[in-house]
Amino acid sequence: MIPLLAALLTVQPVPTNDVEGHWRNPSGTVVILIASCGNALCGHVQWASDKAKADALDGGTSGLIGKQLLSGFTNKGNGRWRGRLFIPDLNHRSKAEIRLVGADRLKVTGCAIGRMLCKSQLWTRTDPQ
């Protein structure tokens, strides 16, 4: 009985959306927290390396920690979310889509012109920094 009780007490709450949580970019220089922002999802920088901070500053973006990079992401079905992406080292906003491609991988695609001139990255789920 006690082992069962202990197991029940250690169960972690399940996020309301599978994409919620902490994500690290492919180069390991930024950690983003994706969470609910009203009726949509957004993502803020929780940690950034000195290189990421310098690159953002060179691009015209200061104060990278706490900066909202993902905004207004709404569920479009089939595990796809669409919204806006801020690219700090370019100081540019673009239309974007995020999609889970496994329990711990998130495909992030930003497009410069409509759905053309797009670039994707695979982010990895990580622990809070």
N, C-alpha and C positions, 0 to 999 in steps of 0.2 A: 504494500500500500504506500509506504513512504517513497520508494523509487518512482512510482507513478505520479505522486504528488509533486516530487522534485522535477520530474520531466514536464509536467503541466506548468509549473512556475517559471521554467526557462524558455518557454515558447515565445518567440519574438513576434511582434505584430507584423502583419503582411501589409506592404504599401498598397494604397488604394489604386495605384497604377504601376504596372511592372517597370515603367521607365523611371519612376521616382527613385532617387538615391544619389550617391556620389559616383561620378564618372571621371576617368583620367583620359586625357587626349593621347594620341599615339606616341608622341615624343616624350610623354611623361612630365611635361612642363606646367600643366594646369589641371586642377581638379575643380569640377563644376558640381554644384548641388542642384538637381532637378527636383522641383516640388510644386505642389498645387499653389496657384495664384488666382484665387477666385474660381471662375469657371474654366480656367485654362492651366497649362503648365508653364513654368518659367525656370530659368537656370542662372544661378549666380556663381561667380568665381569664389571658391572657398580657400584656395591655395594657388600660388603661382611661383615658379622659380625666378631667380634674378634675371635669367635670360628672357623669359616671357614678359616680365615687367619692362625690361629694356626695349624689347621689340615693340611692345604696345606703345611705349613712350615715343619711340622713333616714328611710329605711325600716327602719332597725335592723340593717343589715348592715355590719360594719366589715371592713377588710382585704380589699378586693375583688380585688386582684392575687393570683393563686394559688387563688382560691375555685373550688370545683368547682360548675359550673352544670348540667352534664349528667352523669347517673349511671345505670349499669345498662342502657345501651341495647343491646338484642339484635336481631339481624336477623330480621325477620318475613317476608322474601321480597319480591319485586317492588320492591326498592330502599327498603323502609320499615324503620325501626328504631324500637323503642319502649322507653321508659325513664322517668326522672324528670327534671324541669326545676326548678331553683331560680331564682326571680325575686328578685334582690337588693333592688330598690327597694320590693318588697312584703314581703320576708322570708317568702316562701311557696314551698312545693314543690307541684308538680302533675304529673299524668301527662302525657306528651308523646310526640310522634312527630317524627322527622326524615326527610326524603326528598329525594334529589337531584332537581332539576328542570332539569338541565343540568350540564355539566362544572364550572361555576363558581358555581352557585346551589344553596342548600340551604334548603328550606322547613322551618321550625321551628314546630310547633304545640303549644301548651300548653292544657290544659283544666282548668277549676276543679272541675267536678263530672262525674266519669265522662268521657264523650265529649260533654258539653254545655258551654255557656259557654266556647267555645274561641276562641283568638286566634292568628293566624299571622304570621310575619315571614319575609322572604326575606333570608338571609345570603349574602354574597359571599366566595368564596375569595380569600385575600390572602396576602401575604408575611409572614413572621415580623416582629414589631416589635422 
